[in-house]
Amino acid sequence: MTSVLLIIHLFVTLALIGVVLLQRSEGGGLGIGSSQGMGAFMGGRGTANLLTRTTAILAAIFMGLSLTLALLNRGTSAPVKSILDAPAQPAAPAVPPPPPAPKGPSAPTN
């Protein structure tokens, strides 16, 4: 369930980014969504209203999905413990390595 909602959330996020970039800002900005590109389908004001409403709807869906995902994943992580809460453990004494075996011929045994 969470995976499906996360994928939908990703698509809504990408659509929201695209719609925001299509809008004309006060200073000109990207201004990709101008009326010249839409032809006779819509005027400049109609395009602005459509993009504004689409942005509002996508933003509401984005917020709803964000809250839903946060509530679904609320208790899934393990409790965080501080290293200061655990009692200090003494360091183990260092054990020296065994001496190396002698090289060369060994003495004959009787």
A tleap script that builds the chain and sets N, CA, C and O, in Angstrom:
source leaprc.protein.ff14SB
mol = sequence {
  NMET THR SER VAL LEU LEU ILE ILE HIE LEU
  PHE VAL THR LEU ALA LEU ILE GLY VAL VAL
  LEU LEU GLN ARG SER GLU GLY GLY GLY LEU
  GLY ILE GLY SER SER GLN GLY MET GLY ALA
  PHE MET GLY GLY ARG GLY THR ALA ASN LEU
  LEU THR ARG THR THR ALA ILE LEU ALA ALA
  ILE PHE MET GLY LEU SER LEU THR LEU ALA
  LEU LEU ASN ARG GLY THR SER ALA PRO VAL
  LYS SER ILE LEU ASP ALA PRO ALA GLN PRO
  ALA ALA PRO ALA VAL PRO PRO PRO PRO PRO
  ALA PRO LYS GLY PRO SER ALA PRO THR CASN
}
set mol.1.N position { 0.831 -1.188 0.000 }
set mol.1.CA position { 0.000 0.000 0.000 }
set mol.1.C position { 0.878 1.255 0.000 }
set mol.1.O position { 0.629 2.205 -0.743 }
set mol.2.N position { 1.896 1.238 0.837 }
set mol.2.CA position { 2.778 2.392 0.928 }
set mol.2.C position { 3.541 2.601 -0.380 }
set mol.2.O position { 3.759 3.737 -0.801 }
set mol.3.N position { 3.942 1.511 -1.013 }
set mol.3.CA position { 4.684 1.628 -2.271 }
set mol.3.C position { 3.824 2.254 -3.367 }
set mol.3.O position { 4.300 3.084 -4.142 }
set mol.4.N position { 2.559 1.853 -3.425 }
set mol.4.CA position { 1.659 2.407 -4.437 }
set mol.4.C position { 1.458 3.899 -4.192 }
set mol.4.O position { 1.510 4.698 -5.127 }
set mol.5.N position { 1.227 4.275 -2.928 }
set mol.5.CA position { 1.045 5.689 -2.604 }
set mol.5.C position { 2.308 6.494 -2.887 }
set mol.5.O position { 2.232 7.645 -3.317 }
set mol.6.N position { 3.454 5.896 -2.651 }
set mol.6.CA position { 4.714 6.588 -2.913 }
set mol.6.C position { 4.922 6.830 -4.411 }
set mol.6.O position { 5.423 7.883 -4.805 }
set mol.7.N position { 4.545 5.874 -5.230 }
set mol.7.CA position { 4.663 6.045 -6.681 }
set mol.7.C position { 3.695 7.120 -7.164 }
set mol.7.O position { 4.056 7.958 -7.991 }
set mol.8.N position { 2.452 7.096 -6.645 }
set mol.8.CA position { 1.492 8.139 -7.003 }
set mol.8.C position { 2.004 9.499 -6.563 }
set mol.8.O position { 1.864 10.486 -7.286 }
set mol.9.N position { 2.594 9.550 -5.380 }
set mol.9.CA position { 3.151 10.797 -4.856 }
set mol.9.C position { 4.254 11.316 -5.770 }
set mol.9.O position { 4.357 12.522 -5.992 }
set mol.10.N position { 5.072 10.425 -6.298 }
set mol.10.CA position { 6.138 10.822 -7.220 }
set mol.10.C position { 5.556 11.437 -8.487 }
set mol.10.O position { 6.036 12.473 -8.948 }
set mol.11.N position { 4.521 10.806 -9.056 }
set mol.11.CA position { 3.908 11.338 -10.265 }
set mol.11.C position { 3.244 12.688 -10.015 }
set mol.11.O position { 3.334 13.589 -10.849 }
set mol.12.N position { 2.578 12.832 -8.872 }
set mol.12.CA position { 1.947 14.110 -8.535 }
set mol.12.C position { 3.015 15.188 -8.369 }
set mol.12.O position { 2.818 16.328 -8.791 }
set mol.13.N position { 4.128 14.838 -7.763 }
set mol.13.CA position { 5.222 15.794 -7.571 }
set mol.13.C position { 5.775 16.261 -8.913 }
set mol.13.O position { 5.981 17.457 -9.118 }
set mol.14.N position { 6.015 15.324 -9.823 }
set mol.14.CA position { 6.531 15.705 -11.140 }
set mol.14.C position { 5.526 16.551 -11.914 }
set mol.14.O position { 5.912 17.499 -12.599 }
set mol.15.N position { 4.235 16.217 -11.813 }
set mol.15.CA position { 3.203 17.016 -12.488 }
set mol.15.C position { 3.137 18.417 -11.896 }
set mol.15.O position { 2.981 19.395 -12.627 }
set mol.16.N position { 3.255 18.517 -10.576 }
set mol.16.CA position { 3.216 19.823 -9.919 }
set mol.16.C position { 4.401 20.684 -10.353 }
set mol.16.O position { 4.242 21.878 -10.605 }
set mol.17.N position { 5.572 20.087 -10.439 }
set mol.17.CA position { 6.754 20.826 -10.901 }
set mol.17.C position { 6.540 21.311 -12.328 }
set mol.17.O position { 6.852 22.458 -12.648 }
set mol.18.N position { 6.011 20.445 -13.186 }
set mol.18.CA position { 5.773 20.827 -14.568 }
set mol.18.C position { 4.767 21.950 -14.702 }
set mol.18.O position { 4.974 22.875 -15.488 }
set mol.19.N position { 3.679 21.887 -13.947 }
set mol.19.CA position { 2.642 22.919 -14.030 }
set mol.19.C position { 3.168 24.253 -13.508 }
set mol.19.O position { 2.859 25.304 -14.070 }
set mol.20.N position { 3.945 24.220 -12.458 }
set mol.20.CA position { 4.501 25.467 -11.918 }
set mol.20.C position { 5.465 26.091 -12.922 }
set mol.20.O position { 5.498 27.313 -13.070 }
set mol.21.N position { 6.245 25.272 -13.606 }
set mol.21.CA position { 7.173 25.816 -14.592 }
set mol.21.C position { 6.463 26.354 -15.835 }
set mol.21.O position { 7.010 27.202 -16.539 }
set mol.22.N position { 5.266 25.875 -16.107 }
set mol.22.CA position { 4.508 26.376 -17.257 }
set mol.22.C position { 3.915 27.756 -17.018 }
set mol.22.O position { 3.621 28.476 -17.972 }
set mol.23.N position { 3.739 28.127 -15.772 }
set mol.23.CA position { 3.073 29.395 -15.467 }
set mol.23.C position { 3.977 30.572 -15.768 }
set mol.23.O position { 5.201 30.490 -15.663 }
set mol.24.N position { 3.348 31.652 -16.140 }
set mol.24.CA position { 4.092 32.878 -16.404 }
set mol.24.C position { 4.200 33.647 -15.089 }
set mol.24.O position { 3.200 33.893 -14.415 }
set mol.25.N position { 5.405 34.014 -14.744 }
set mol.25.CA position { 5.603 34.761 -13.509 }
set mol.25.C position { 5.438 36.254 -13.788 }
set mol.25.O position { 5.246 36.663 -14.933 }
set mol.26.N position { 5.514 37.049 -12.747 }
set mol.26.CA position { 5.360 38.495 -12.905 }
set mol.26.C position { 6.493 39.092 -13.732 }
set mol.26.O position { 6.276 40.047 -14.478 }
set mol.27.N position { 7.688 38.546 -13.611 }
set mol.27.CA position { 8.830 39.095 -14.326 }
set mol.27.C position { 9.066 38.450 -15.671 }
set mol.27.O position { 10.094 38.716 -16.293 }
set mol.28.N position { 8.182 37.631 -16.141 }
set mol.28.CA position { 8.387 36.952 -17.412 }
set mol.28.C position { 8.765 35.504 -17.188 }
set mol.28.O position { 8.140 34.614 -17.765 }
set mol.29.N position { 9.766 35.241 -16.370 }
set mol.29.CA position { 10.180 33.889 -16.005 }
set mol.29.C position { 10.339 32.991 -17.213 }
set mol.29.O position { 10.789 33.427 -18.273 }
set mol.30.N position { 9.968 31.737 -17.046 }
set mol.30.CA position { 10.011 30.812 -18.174 }
set mol.30.C position { 8.885 31.117 -19.148 }
set mol.30.O position { 9.097 31.156 -20.360 }
set mol.31.N position { 7.687 31.331 -18.616 }
set mol.31.CA position { 6.573 31.749 -19.447 }
set mol.31.C position { 6.269 30.823 -20.601 }
set mol.31.O position { 5.894 31.289 -21.676 }
set mol.32.N position { 6.419 29.525 -20.410 }
set mol.32.CA position { 6.194 28.580 -21.489 }
set mol.32.C position { 4.711 28.512 -21.838 }
set mol.32.O position { 4.360 28.290 -22.997 }
set mol.33.N position { 3.848 28.697 -20.865 }
set mol.33.CA position { 2.418 28.539 -21.075 }
set mol.33.C position { 1.735 29.780 -21.589 }
set mol.33.O position { 0.666 30.130 -21.088 }
set mol.34.N position { 2.296 30.458 -22.555 }
set mol.34.CA position { 1.675 31.673 -23.074 }
set mol.34.C position { 0.569 31.323 -24.059 }
set mol.34.O position { 0.481 30.187 -24.524 }
set mol.35.N position { -0.277 32.306 -24.376 }
set mol.35.CA position { -1.427 32.051 -25.246 }
set mol.35.C position { -1.017 31.782 -26.684 }
set mol.35.O position { -1.802 31.194 -27.428 }
set mol.36.N position { 0.167 32.181 -27.108 }
set mol.36.CA position { 0.588 31.932 -28.477 }
set mol.36.C position { 0.760 30.432 -28.727 }
set mol.36.O position { 0.486 29.949 -29.825 }
set mol.37.N position { 1.200 29.719 -27.736 }
set mol.37.CA position { 1.392 28.285 -27.896 }
set mol.37.C position { 0.082 27.514 -27.860 }
set mol.37.O position { 0.014 26.397 -28.373 }
set mol.38.N position { -0.959 28.086 -27.267 }
set mol.38.CA position { -2.227 27.385 -27.142 }
set mol.38.C position { -3.101 27.583 -28.376 }
set mol.38.O position { -4.084 26.861 -28.540 }
set mol.39.N position { -2.783 28.522 -29.234 }
set mol.39.CA position { -3.580 28.764 -30.431 }
set mol.39.C position { -4.917 29.391 -30.080 }
set mol.39.O position { -5.003 30.215 -29.170 }
set mol.40.N position { -5.948 29.006 -30.793 }
set mol.40.CA position { -7.273 29.565 -30.560 }
set mol.40.C position { -8.033 28.804 -29.488 }
set mol.40.O position { -9.189 29.120 -29.209 }
set mol.41.N position { -7.409 27.816 -28.890 }
set mol.41.CA position { -8.095 26.986 -27.894 }
set mol.41.C position { -8.485 27.792 -26.668 }
set mol.41.O position { -9.618 27.698 -26.196 }
set mol.42.N position { -7.553 28.583 -26.149 }
set mol.42.CA position { -7.801 29.393 -24.961 }
set mol.42.C position { -7.073 30.711 -25.094 }
set mol.42.O position { -6.051 30.810 -25.773 }
set mol.43.N position { -7.607 31.711 -24.443 }
set mol.43.CA position { -6.913 32.988 -24.402 }
set mol.43.C position { -5.872 32.969 -23.299 }
set mol.43.O position { -5.727 31.968 -22.597 }
set mol.44.N position { -5.145 34.069 -23.138 }
set mol.44.CA position { -4.132 34.154 -22.088 }
set mol.44.C position { -4.730 34.040 -20.707 }
set mol.44.O position { -4.143 33.404 -19.832 }
set mol.45.N position { -5.890 34.644 -20.490 }
set mol.45.CA position { -6.524 34.593 -19.176 }
set mol.45.C position { -7.046 33.189 -18.868 }
set mol.45.O position { -6.942 32.728 -17.731 }
set mol.46.N position { -7.596 32.518 -19.851 }
set mol.46.CA position { -8.086 31.151 -19.646 }
set mol.46.C position { -6.963 30.187 -19.323 }
set mol.46.O position { -7.131 29.287 -18.500 }
set mol.47.N position { -5.832 30.364 -19.956 }
set mol.47.CA position { -4.674 29.519 -19.676 }
set mol.47.C position { -4.187 29.738 -18.255 }
set mol.47.O position { -3.842 28.783 -17.559 }
set mol.48.N position { -4.159 30.986 -17.825 }
set mol.48.CA position { -3.706 31.286 -16.468 }
set mol.48.C position { -4.652 30.684 -15.442 }
set mol.48.O position { -4.204 30.137 -14.434 }
set mol.49.N position { -5.953 30.776 -15.686 }
set mol.49.CA position { -6.914 30.191 -14.756 }
set mol.49.C position { -6.784 28.675 -14.702 }
set mol.49.O position { -6.843 28.086 -13.623 }
set mol.50.N position { -6.609 28.041 -15.851 }
set mol.50.CA position { -6.453 26.587 -15.899 }
set mol.50.C position { -5.209 26.153 -15.138 }
set mol.50.O position { -5.261 25.210 -14.348 }
set mol.51.N position { -4.097 26.829 -15.370 }
set mol.51.CA position { -2.850 26.461 -14.695 }
set mol.51.C position { -2.921 26.736 -13.196 }
set mol.51.O position { -2.363 25.980 -12.401 }
set mol.52.N position { -3.602 27.810 -12.806 }
set mol.52.CA position { -3.737 28.126 -11.384 }
set mol.52.C position { -4.587 27.074 -10.684 }
set mol.52.O position { -4.246 26.623 -9.590 }
set mol.53.N position { -5.688 26.685 -11.309 }
set mol.53.CA position { -6.539 25.659 -10.706 }
set mol.53.C position { -5.839 24.306 -10.667 }
set mol.53.O position { -5.946 23.578 -9.680 }
set mol.54.N position { -5.132 23.972 -11.725 }
set mol.54.CA position { -4.392 22.710 -11.755 }
set mol.54.C position { -3.328 22.686 -10.671 }
set mol.54.O position { -3.127 21.661 -10.020 }
set mol.55.N position { -2.644 23.808 -10.471 }
set mol.55.CA position { -1.634 23.895 -9.419 }
set mol.55.C position { -2.267 23.702 -8.050 }
set mol.55.O position { -1.725 22.985 -7.209 }
set mol.56.N position { -3.406 24.334 -7.823 }
set mol.56.CA position { -4.079 24.211 -6.526 }
set mol.56.C position { -4.535 22.778 -6.273 }
set mol.56.O position { -4.385 22.267 -5.163 }
set mol.57.N position { -5.087 22.128 -7.289 }
set mol.57.CA position { -5.547 20.746 -7.129 }
set mol.57.C position { -4.374 19.813 -6.876 }
set mol.57.O position { -4.428 18.973 -5.977 }
set mol.58.N position { -3.306 19.959 -7.670 }
set mol.58.CA position { -2.129 19.111 -7.471 }
set mol.58.C position { -1.471 19.360 -6.118 }
set mol.58.O position { -0.963 18.426 -5.497 }
set mol.59.N position { -1.476 20.610 -5.655 }
set mol.59.CA position { -0.896 20.910 -4.344 }
set mol.59.C position { -1.719 20.266 -3.230 }
set mol.59.O position { -1.159 19.762 -2.257 }
set mol.60.N position { -3.042 20.281 -3.369 }
set mol.60.CA position { -3.896 19.646 -2.357 }
set mol.60.C position { -3.683 18.130 -2.343 }
set mol.60.O position { -3.614 17.521 -1.275 }
set mol.61.N position { -3.580 17.527 -3.523 }
set mol.61.CA position { -3.314 16.080 -3.592 }
set mol.61.C position { -1.944 15.771 -3.005 }
set mol.61.O position { -1.785 14.788 -2.282 }
set mol.62.N position { -0.956 16.602 -3.310 }
set mol.62.CA position { 0.400 16.421 -2.776 }
set mol.62.C position { 0.402 16.452 -1.246 }
set mol.62.O position { 1.011 15.602 -0.597 }
set mol.63.N position { -0.286 17.444 -0.683 }
set mol.63.CA position { -0.333 17.548 0.782 }
set mol.63.C position { -1.072 16.370 1.396 }
set mol.63.O position { -0.653 15.836 2.423 }
set mol.64.N position { -2.163 15.969 0.777 }
set mol.64.CA position { -2.912 14.817 1.287 }
set mol.64.C position { -2.091 13.543 1.258 }
set mol.64.O position { -2.080 12.782 2.226 }
set mol.65.N position { -1.405 13.310 0.151 }
set mol.65.CA position { -0.551 12.126 0.063 }
set mol.65.C position { 0.611 12.189 1.046 }
set mol.65.O position { 0.992 11.170 1.622 }
set mol.66.N position { 1.173 13.370 1.239 }
set mol.66.CA position { 2.281 13.515 2.198 }
set mol.66.C position { 1.825 13.172 3.608 }
set mol.66.O position { 2.512 12.447 4.329 }
set mol.67.N position { 0.675 13.689 3.998 }
set mol.67.CA position { 0.154 13.393 5.342 }
set mol.67.C position { -0.202 11.918 5.482 }
set mol.67.O position { 0.051 11.316 6.526 }
set mol.68.N position { -0.786 11.331 4.441 }
set mol.68.CA position { -1.143 9.911 4.488 }
set mol.68.C position { 0.096 9.041 4.636 }
set mol.68.O position { 0.121 8.125 5.459 }
set mol.69.N position { 1.121 9.325 3.842 }
set mol.69.CA position { 2.367 8.545 3.941 }
set mol.69.C position { 3.027 8.723 5.302 }
set mol.69.O position { 3.589 7.774 5.849 }
set mol.70.N position { 2.962 9.926 5.848 }
set mol.70.CA position { 3.549 10.160 7.175 }
set mol.70.C position { 2.796 9.384 8.250 }
set mol.70.O position { 3.410 8.828 9.161 }
set mol.71.N position { 1.483 9.345 8.148 }
set mol.71.CA position { 0.699 8.604 9.137 }
set mol.71.C position { 0.874 7.101 8.998 }
set mol.71.O position { 0.887 6.386 10.001 }
set mol.72.N position { 1.009 6.611 7.775 }
set mol.72.CA position { 1.204 5.170 7.581 }
set mol.72.C position { 2.565 4.708 8.091 }
set mol.72.O position { 2.695 3.581 8.569 }
set mol.73.N position { 3.566 5.552 7.997 }
set mol.73.CA position { 4.923 5.175 8.407 }
set mol.73.C position { 5.276 5.680 9.795 }
set mol.73.O position { 6.451 5.739 10.157 }
set mol.74.N position { 4.276 6.042 10.567 }
set mol.74.CA position { 4.517 6.660 11.870 }
set mol.74.C position { 5.253 5.742 12.835 }
set mol.74.O position { 6.190 6.208 13.483 }
set mol.75.N position { 4.898 4.487 12.973 }
set mol.75.CA position { 5.505 3.630 13.988 }
set mol.75.C position { 6.383 2.545 13.437 }
set mol.75.O position { 6.603 1.539 14.111 }
set mol.76.N position { 6.902 2.709 12.221 }
set mol.76.CA position { 7.667 1.625 11.612 }
set mol.76.C position { 9.142 1.617 12.006 }
set mol.76.O position { 9.798 0.585 11.869 }
set mol.77.N position { 9.673 2.716 12.482 }
set mol.77.CA position { 11.099 2.729 12.806 }
set mol.77.C position { 11.317 2.287 14.252 }
set mol.77.O position { 10.443 2.437 15.105 }
set mol.78.N position { 12.492 1.747 14.499 }
set mol.78.CA position { 12.860 1.322 15.844 }
set mol.78.C position { 13.117 2.557 16.704 }
set mol.78.O position { 13.535 3.595 16.190 }
set mol.79.N position { 12.871 2.452 18.001 }
set mol.79.CA position { 13.131 3.614 18.844 }
set mol.79.C position { 14.621 3.967 18.850 }
set mol.79.O position { 15.485 3.092 18.916 }
set mol.80.N position { 14.885 5.218 18.783 }
set mol.80.CA position { 16.270 5.694 18.744 }
set mol.80.C position { 16.796 5.758 20.169 }
set mol.80.O position { 16.164 6.331 21.057 }
set mol.81.N position { 17.958 5.162 20.370 }
set mol.81.CA position { 18.584 5.185 21.681 }
set mol.81.C position { 19.871 5.979 21.590 }
set mol.81.O position { 20.569 5.956 20.575 }
set mol.82.N position { 20.165 6.665 22.645 }
set mol.82.CA position { 21.391 7.434 22.701 }
set mol.82.C position { 22.526 6.556 23.201 }
set mol.82.O position { 22.297 5.642 23.993 }
set mol.83.N position { 23.727 6.816 22.758 }
set mol.83.CA position { 24.868 6.057 23.258 }
set mol.83.C position { 25.163 6.429 24.704 }
set mol.83.O position { 25.868 5.704 25.405 }
set mol.84.N position { 24.626 7.555 25.148 }
set mol.84.CA position { 24.846 7.969 26.530 }
set mol.84.C position { 23.940 7.216 27.497 }
set mol.84.O position { 24.207 7.192 28.699 }
set mol.85.N position { 22.864 6.598 26.988 }
set mol.85.CA position { 21.954 5.847 27.845 }
set mol.85.C position { 22.532 4.508 28.274 }
set mol.85.O position { 22.196 4.021 29.354 }
set mol.86.N position { 23.384 3.899 27.469 }
set mol.86.CA position { 23.940 2.589 27.778 }
set mol.86.C position { 25.082 2.739 28.791 }
set mol.86.O position { 25.846 3.702 28.722 }
set mol.87.N position { 25.202 1.794 29.728 }
set mol.87.CA position { 26.322 1.871 30.669 }
set mol.87.C position { 27.647 1.624 29.948 }
set mol.87.O position { 27.718 0.880 28.969 }
set mol.88.N position { 28.668 2.257 30.452 }
set mol.88.CA position { 29.989 2.120 29.840 }
set mol.88.C position { 30.522 0.725 30.087 }
set mol.88.O position { 30.463 0.227 31.212 }
set mol.89.N position { 31.039 0.088 29.051 }
set mol.89.CA position { 31.618 -1.244 29.184 }
set mol.89.C position { 33.133 -1.108 29.163 }
set mol.89.O position { 33.689 -0.418 28.309 }
set mol.90.N position { 33.794 -1.764 30.098 }
set mol.90.CA position { 35.261 -1.654 30.118 }
set mol.90.C position { 35.858 -2.333 28.883 }
set mol.90.O position { 35.330 -3.322 28.376 }
set mol.91.N position { 36.953 -1.780 28.429 }
set mol.91.CA position { 37.631 -2.356 27.269 }
set mol.91.C position { 38.264 -3.682 27.656 }
set mol.91.O position { 38.809 -3.815 28.752 }
set mol.92.N position { 38.199 -4.655 26.774 }
set mol.92.CA position { 38.794 -5.966 27.026 }
set mol.92.C position { 40.314 -5.834 27.013 }
set mol.92.O position { 40.867 -5.115 26.181 }
set mol.93.N position { 40.998 -6.529 27.936 }
set mol.93.CA position { 42.469 -6.445 27.931 }
set mol.93.C position { 43.025 -7.051 26.653 }
set mol.93.O position { 42.507 -8.033 26.122 }
set mol.94.N position { 44.076 -6.441 26.187 }
set mol.94.CA position { 44.703 -6.920 24.955 }
set mol.94.C position { 45.462 -8.208 25.236 }
set mol.94.O position { 46.250 -8.274 26.179 }
set mol.95.N position { 45.230 -9.215 24.436 }
set mol.95.CA position { 45.926 -10.500 24.571 }
set mol.95.C position { 47.041 -10.502 23.537 }
set mol.95.O position { 46.790 -10.308 22.347 }
set mol.96.N position { 48.291 -10.724 23.995 }
set mol.96.CA position { 49.393 -10.724 23.025 }
set mol.96.C position { 49.278 -11.929 22.092 }
set mol.96.O position { 48.797 -12.983 22.508 }
set mol.97.N position { 49.707 -11.791 20.849 }
set mol.97.CA position { 49.628 -12.918 19.913 }
set mol.97.C position { 50.637 -13.996 20.315 }
set mol.97.O position { 51.651 -13.698 20.945 }
set mol.98.N position { 50.355 -15.246 19.951 }
set mol.98.CA position { 51.309 -16.319 20.305 }
set mol.98.C position { 52.632 -16.108 19.569 }
set mol.98.O position { 52.662 -15.542 18.477 }
set mol.99.N position { 53.726 -16.569 20.181 }
set mol.99.CA position { 55.029 -16.389 19.516 }
set mol.99.C position { 55.072 -17.207 18.226 }
set mol.99.O position { 54.436 -18.256 18.130 }
set mol.100.N position { 55.812 -16.731 17.252 }
set mol.100.CA position { 55.898 -17.469 15.989 }
set mol.100.C position { 56.664 -18.774 16.162 }
set mol.100.O position { 57.543 -18.882 17.017 }
set mol.101.N position { 56.327 -19.750 15.353 }
set mol.101.CA position { 57.010 -21.060 15.406 }
set mol.101.C position { 58.442 -20.895 14.900 }
set mol.101.O position { 58.684 -20.127 13.970 }
set mol.102.N position { 59.395 -21.613 15.508 }
set mol.102.CA position { 60.796 -21.489 15.053 }
set mol.102.C position { 60.947 -22.048 13.650 }
set mol.102.O position { 60.322 -23.045 13.288 }
set mol.103.N position { 61.784 -21.392 12.873 }
set mol.103.CA position { 62.028 -21.834 11.505 }
set mol.103.C position { 63.346 -22.624 11.481 }
set mol.103.O position { 64.205 -22.476 12.350 }
set mol.104.N position { 63.457 -23.424 10.504 }
set mol.104.CA position { 64.678 -24.205 10.352 }
set mol.104.C position { 64.452 -25.646 10.781 }
set mol.104.O position { 63.339 -26.038 11.132 }
set mol.105.N position { 65.548 -26.444 10.745 }
set mol.105.CA position { 65.397 -27.880 11.112 }
set mol.105.C position { 65.154 -28.006 12.615 }
set mol.105.O position { 65.743 -27.295 13.429 }
set mol.106.N position { 64.302 -28.900 12.932 }
set mol.106.CA position { 64.007 -29.108 14.341 }
set mol.106.C position { 65.010 -30.114 14.907 }
set mol.106.O position { 65.596 -30.908 14.171 }
set mol.107.N position { 65.193 -30.065 16.217 }
set mol.107.CA position { 66.148 -30.954 16.871 }
set mol.107.C position { 65.591 -32.376 16.861 }
set mol.107.O position { 64.386 -32.573 17.015 }
set mol.108.N position { 66.477 -33.376 16.680 }
set mol.108.CA position { 65.992 -34.784 16.665 }
set mol.108.C position { 65.477 -35.175 18.037 }
set mol.108.O position { 65.993 -34.739 19.066 }
set mol.109.N position { 64.462 -35.995 18.026 }
set mol.109.CA position { 63.887 -36.480 19.288 }
set mol.109.C position { 64.379 -37.889 19.530 }
set mol.109.O position { 64.588 -38.631 18.571 }
set mol.110.N position { 64.573 -38.284 20.775 }
set mol.110.CA position { 65.083 -39.609 21.147 }
set mol.110.C position { 63.994 -40.578 21.390 }
set mol.110.O position { 64.258 -41.736 21.711 }
savepdb mol mol.pdb
quit
